Amino acid sequence: MFHIVLHEPQIAPNTGNIIRLAANTGCTLHLIEPLGFDFEEKNLRRAGLDYHDLTNVTRYPSYQAFLDNMQASNAGELRIFACTTKGSRPHSDATYQAGDIFLFGSETRGLPDEIRNAFSPEHRIRVPMMPDCRSLNLANSVSIICYEAWRQLGFHGGI
């Protein structure tokens, strides 16, 4: 299983689409507050359709609370990849393992500098795009990275 982490997501339909993605890939979704929308918002429900019941979604009041929870529930080292337009290497150059964590920033601000810069260059990944473009849609970026990681595991037994 992989973990998708959204740091302060702002747009309900993106999060709804990612809920649907998590259900279809077997990922666990973690949301770090504050959220830019009401979790009961109609657009979130519409985008996630009926997948809310099929997805494991956990909310945290802060990034530190998320880290504390993950460290407490994992015996081994956490492998976290900061997924950012300021990544040091393409997402397809990394070798993924079950249990890896993909951390994404908000749609409007990305990951805060202090969080992004805490990662070594090999754990800061990006989805390649044309030089003059700023970013992809968050839900699209999450999909691209999750499916590459799952592909590397041979699409076996859920993520």
PyMOL commands that set and color helices and strands:
alter all, ss='L'
color gray80, all
select helices_A, chain A and resi 12-25+42-48+52-54+63-73+91-93+113-116+121-123+138-152
alter helices_A, ss='H'
color red, helices_A
select strands_A, chain A and resi 3-7+28-32+56-60+80-83+89-90+101-104+124-126
alter strands_A, ss='S'
color yellow, strands_A
deselect
rebuild
show_as cartoon
